[in-house]
């Protein structure tokens, strides 16, 4: 079916209201995905209107892209088609906060920062720290499976989501999981939608596990070369200590992360009860001294500024591309060593990288001119360590003739069947996912 925008615009305006449908050129340009511009931007007011809009698009054969805060729109392949962008910004309410059971249900369009502000009134927070929380929405971080530095202590999106509501490509509204931590047995549909990048449906509501706001937080910053830093990390892992995040920052990324020292270094975040933080500071500092390394403690604004910079590091700048390398925890040191020795394009000042030692995730920023060479090396490095490499952001001209997700996984046949079952018309983010699904 060939998409004709006029009929869809008329139907969307009739169902959503004229003010909820935008076709202004500047708005459409602002919602282009990798240079592919939509013909309509719609702002449904609630899940019911999302379902109606999806049904209208499906009947018209219009390709749809969900859009929250836009912070993850650079992730994925260049879309084959893009006709209608469905914004979730009007779905921005906190449905329920059960502080006694440490759970909260929130609509998908609320920003992470706004949610944290509401939860703080009852001394709780959502232990996910995505880049740019003032714009990153709940639905967006779930659809992109965005995890921040503190995943080491609290777990990731997959661990914290216990319930979800979605609108399928046919316009059906469904729900999965529940509002309590102990849910019924059966297929965990939530896991299917986490990280699906809007290719199976639109998330409209999510229920999370919460955590109490820690009494105290601090960082032990250690100036060290990667080899020395990982000696300290190994001793940390062998101890009973439980840091909330461990980041190894090379000398070029250190300028962004505000960590002093010509060689970059290691940042160990700790949080919780005051006594526990005191012990972590004392023990980690003692480990560093025994290894002949200098350590200092950051608290308050200095602590916050460092981890904000680390959290926001996965943000491409002009003329640069961003890679994400994920390996088993036991291979982080070897992968970081390869990066530090320039085996994957990180030997120049433009090759900035941060390795999250407690989660197995490494972020690498390189010049756009080095993308193809770097990607090939990272794929080989990932294969060597049973991991995977993703081109997380780059200029569309570079992405057009390659799969940014790297070699397809062994489960590709299953993924294709799932896509066929959920979206037989291939209308939701067509081409953006693994193997151009």
C-alpha positions, 0 to 999 in steps of 0.5 A: 500500500502506498502511503498518502499523507493527506488522508492520514493527516485528516484522520489524525486531526479528527481523532487527536485534535488539530493541535496534536498534528504538526506538518510544519517544515521546521518541526519535520526537520527537527524530527528527521532520523538519520536524515530521513524526514517524516511527513507528519509529527503527532502528539497523542494525549494518552495511551488510547490516542496512541492506539488510535494513531497507530491503527490509522497509520497501519491502515494507511501503510505509514511507517512509524517511529516512536519518539520520546526525548530524542536522546537515542534517535542516533542509535540504529540503522538508517530507517528504510522509511519514515512517514509518521513520528509519534511523540510520547511527550504528553504521556508524562504522569506518575501513575502510582508510587508505592513507596512501601513496596519500592515500586512506581508506575509512570507513563512513558513520556515523562523525563527521567529527571522529572521522575526522580524529582517526584520520587525524591519527595519520598526519599526514593529514586529510580537507579537508572542514570541515562545520559541527559536525564532532563530529556531522556524519557522513561519509554525511550530508556526502556526501548533503547535499553539505556543503562548508566554507570551505576548498573553495577550495583543496582542492575540494569533496565532489564532487572528493574522493569517489572511491568509494562503497557504497550500498543502493538502495530495493529493498535491493540493495547496490551500489558505485561508483568504487574505492579509488584515484584513477584509476578505470575509465571509465564512469558516475560513480555517485558524483556521482549520490548526492552531494547527492541528500539520501537520495532515491536510496538510503542511503550506507554507505561512502565512499572519499576523497582525503586531504591532508597536515596543513599545517605552519602555518596563519594568517589575515590579518584585514582591516577593510574595507567590502565594496567595499574588501574585494573590491578586495583580493580581485581583487588576490589573484585576479590574483596567484599566491597560493593562500589556503585560504579567503576570507570576507567577513563583514558587521558583524552576522555579524562578531559571530558570527565574532569579527572586530573592526571596526564594518564587519565585514571580510575574513578570508584563511586560508593554510596549507601549508609555513611558507615559503609561509605567510610569503609569503602573510602578507607579500604579502596584508598589503602589498596591504592597506596599499597600499589604506589598510586595516589588517590583522592576523595571527591564528594558533593559537587565534585563527585556529581560533576565527575559522574555526570560527565561519565554518564553523558560521555556517550554523546557524539560531537561534530566530526566524531562517531561513537562505539559501544563495546560490550564484553564479559567482565573478565575481558574488560581489562584486555579490551581496555588494554587493546584500546590503550595500545591503539588496536582499535583506533584510540591512539590519537587525541580524538580516541577517547574511551571510558571502560565500565569495569563493573558492567563490561561496557566500553564507550569509544569516540573516534573521528568520523574518518576512522569509523570503518577501520575502527568498526572492523577492529572492534568487531574482531576484538569483540569476537575474540572476547565473546562480546559485541560491538555497536556503532552507537552514533555516526553521520548518516552518510557513514551508516547508510551502507553498513549494519551498525549492530555488527554481525547478526547474532545466532538468534537472528531467525527467531528475531525475524519471526518475532518481528513478523508476528508483531509487525507483519507490514514492517511499519515500526522503525523499519530497517533500524534494528539488527540485520535491518529488521 
